């Protein structure tokens, strides 16, 4: 059987629903995501073969959420979505203010909303059509050694949530993005909260 690219929009939406629901049926996924039962079956069969989900009496259950997300990360690397980065003199609060309304904050910037962690990086999925080149030119005039601003292209749809007047990726998408950024360890608490499992 040909390997499934779980970073493609339809496959990703099914995987995202599986991760969100934790317990599911194929029919439920097919209806919820408005995709054919055949597409769902192919993904479920692949996850079963890898031991990442298990059959239950009335459907299926996740056994290894990290393994499932690693299947996405096999085809999706945050570095390939990076539009650019600039280290600036701005404080993080000033960077957030400057970028507010220009996209969805992700990775470290979303994680900080959910946990008591601090980094020197502000990460943003840029709004489609946003003139990034102009913004990078503006940021170049503020070069320094305080806050690193990283902007990414939004490759897959996400359902953001609001935090302190700005949009951030939800917990599930934040966990997925961190694994795709080779930072699974940073998502440990999110994994405990979402699936009751620790990343070892």
C-alpha positions as CSV (number, residue, x, y, z in Angstrom):
1,X,0.0,0.0,0.0
2,X,1.3,3.5,-0.9
3,X,2.2,5.6,2.1
4,X,-0.3,8.3,3.0
5,X,0.9,11.9,3.2
6,X,-0.8,13.0,6.4
7,X,0.1,16.7,5.7
8,X,-2.4,16.9,2.8
9,X,-5.5,18.9,3.7
10,X,-8.1,16.0,3.5
11,X,-5.8,13.5,5.3
12,X,-4.8,16.1,7.9
13,X,-8.4,17.0,8.6
14,X,-9.3,13.3,9.3
15,X,-6.2,12.9,11.5
16,X,-7.0,16.1,13.3
17,X,-10.5,14.9,14.1
18,X,-9.1,11.5,15.3
19,X,-6.7,13.4,17.6
20,X,-9.5,15.7,18.8
21,X,-12.2,13.0,19.4
22,X,-9.8,10.3,20.8
23,X,-12.7,7.7,20.4
24,X,-14.4,7.5,17.0
25,X,-16.1,5.5,14.3
26,X,-15.3,5.6,10.6
27,X,-18.9,6.7,9.8
28,X,-18.7,9.5,12.3
29,X,-15.4,10.8,10.8
30,X,-16.8,10.5,7.3
31,X,-19.9,12.6,8.2
32,X,-18.0,15.1,10.4
33,X,-15.3,15.8,7.7
34,X,-17.6,15.3,4.7
35,X,-15.2,12.8,3.1
36,X,-15.8,9.4,1.6
37,X,-15.8,6.3,3.9
38,X,-13.1,4.9,1.7
39,X,-10.7,7.8,2.5
40,X,-11.4,7.4,6.2
41,X,-11.0,3.6,6.0
42,X,-7.6,3.9,4.3
43,X,-6.3,6.2,7.1
44,X,-7.8,4.1,9.9
45,X,-6.3,0.9,8.4
46,X,-2.9,2.6,8.2
47,X,-3.0,3.7,11.8
48,X,-4.2,0.3,13.0
49,X,-1.3,-1.4,11.1
50,X,1.2,0.9,12.9
51,X,-0.4,0.3,16.3
52,X,-1.3,3.9,16.8
53,X,-5.0,3.3,17.3
54,X,-6.9,0.2,18.5
55,X,-10.2,-1.4,17.8
56,X,-12.9,-1.1,20.5
57,X,-16.3,-2.6,20.7
58,X,-18.0,0.4,19.2
59,X,-15.2,2.0,17.1
60,X,-11.6,2.9,17.6
61,X,-9.4,4.7,20.2
62,X,-6.0,6.5,20.1
63,X,-3.2,4.6,21.7
64,X,-0.2,6.7,20.6
65,X,-1.0,10.4,19.8
66,X,2.7,11.3,19.4
67,X,3.1,8.5,16.8
68,X,0.2,9.9,14.9
69,X,1.5,13.4,14.9
70,X,5.0,12.2,13.9
71,X,3.3,10.8,10.7
72,X,2.3,14.4,9.9
73,X,5.8,15.6,10.8
74,X,7.3,13.1,8.3
75,X,5.8,15.2,5.5
76,X,5.5,18.6,7.2
77,X,8.4,20.6,8.6
78,X,7.9,24.1,10.0
79,X,11.2,25.2,8.5
80,X,9.8,24.7,5.0
81,X,6.9,27.0,5.9
82,X,9.2,29.8,7.2
83,X,8.7,33.0,5.3
84,X,11.5,34.8,7.2
85,X,12.9,35.7,10.5
86,X,14.5,38.8,12.1
87,X,16.0,39.3,15.5
88,X,14.8,42.7,16.7
89,X,15.2,45.3,19.5
90,X,11.5,45.0,20.2
91,X,10.2,43.6,23.5
92,X,7.9,40.6,23.1
93,X,4.9,42.8,24.1
94,X,5.8,45.3,21.4
95,X,6.3,42.6,18.8
96,X,2.9,41.1,19.7
97,X,1.4,44.6,19.3
98,X,3.1,45.2,16.0
99,X,1.9,41.8,14.6
100,X,-1.6,41.7,16.1
101,X,-4.2,41.3,13.3
102,X,-1.6,40.2,10.8
103,X,-2.1,36.5,11.4
104,X,-2.4,33.7,13.9
105,X,0.3,33.3,16.6
106,X,1.7,29.8,16.7
107,X,4.4,27.6,18.2
108,X,6.1,29.4,21.2
109,X,3.7,32.3,21.0
110,X,0.7,30.0,21.4
111,X,2.4,27.7,23.9
112,X,3.0,30.7,26.2
113,X,-0.7,31.2,26.4
114,X,-1.3,27.7,27.7
115,X,1.8,27.2,29.9
116,X,4.1,29.2,32.1
117,X,7.0,29.2,29.6
118,X,9.0,32.1,28.2
119,X,11.1,32.2,25.1
120,X,12.6,35.0,23.0
121,X,10.7,34.1,19.9
122,X,7.4,35.4,18.5
123,X,5.9,33.1,15.9
124,X,3.1,33.9,13.5
125,X,1.2,32.3,10.6
126,X,0.9,35.3,8.3
127,X,-2.5,36.2,6.9
128,X,-2.9,35.3,3.3
129,X,-2.1,38.3,1.1
130,X,-0.3,40.1,3.9
131,X,2.6,42.1,2.4
132,X,5.3,40.3,4.3
133,X,8.2,41.9,2.4
134,X,7.1,45.3,3.6
135,X,6.9,44.1,7.1
136,X,10.3,42.5,7.0
137,X,11.8,45.7,5.6
138,X,10.2,47.5,8.6
139,X,11.6,44.9,11.0
140,X,15.0,45.2,9.5
141,X,15.2,48.8,10.7
142,X,14.6,47.5,14.3
143,X,17.4,44.8,14.2
144,X,18.8,43.9,17.6
145,X,19.3,41.1,20.0
146,X,16.0,40.9,21.9
147,X,13.1,39.2,20.2
148,X,13.3,36.9,17.3
149,X,10.3,37.2,15.0
150,X,9.5,34.2,12.8
151,X,6.7,34.3,10.2
152,X,5.2,31.2,8.6
153,X,3.0,30.4,5.7
154,X,-0.3,28.9,6.8
155,X,-0.4,25.6,4.9
156,X,-3.4,23.9,6.6
157,X,-6.6,25.4,7.9
158,X,-6.8,25.9,11.7
159,X,-9.4,27.0,14.2
160,X,-7.7,29.7,16.2
161,X,-8.8,30.9,19.7
162,X,-8.5,34.4,21.1
163,X,-6.0,35.2,23.8
164,X,-5.3,38.7,25.1
165,X,-6.9,40.3,22.0
166,X,-4.8,38.2,19.6
167,X,-5.5,35.0,17.7
168,X,-3.5,31.9,18.6
169,X,-3.5,28.3,17.4
170,X,-5.7,26.0,19.6
171,X,-4.0,23.5,21.9
172,X,-4.2,20.6,19.4
173,X,-2.7,22.5,16.5
174,X,0.0,23.9,18.8
175,X,1.0,20.4,19.8
176,X,1.0,19.3,16.1
177,X,3.1,22.4,15.1
178,X,5.6,21.9,17.9
179,X,6.2,18.2,16.8
180,X,6.6,19.5,13.2
181,X,9.1,22.0,14.5
182,X,11.2,19.2,16.1
183,X,10.2,20.5,19.6
184,X,7.9,17.7,20.8
185,X,9.5,18.0,24.3
186,X,8.0,21.5,24.6
187,X,4.5,20.0,24.1
188,X,4.8,17.6,27.0
189,X,2.2,19.3,29.2
190,X,-0.2,19.7,26.2
191,X,0.1,16.0,25.6
192,X,-0.7,15.2,29.2
193,X,-3.7,17.6,29.1
194,X,-5.0,16.5,25.7
195,X,-4.4,12.7,25.8
196,X,-3.2,11.9,29.4
197,X,0.2,10.8,28.1
198,X,3.7,12.1,28.7
199,X,6.4,12.4,26.0
200,X,9.3,10.3,27.2
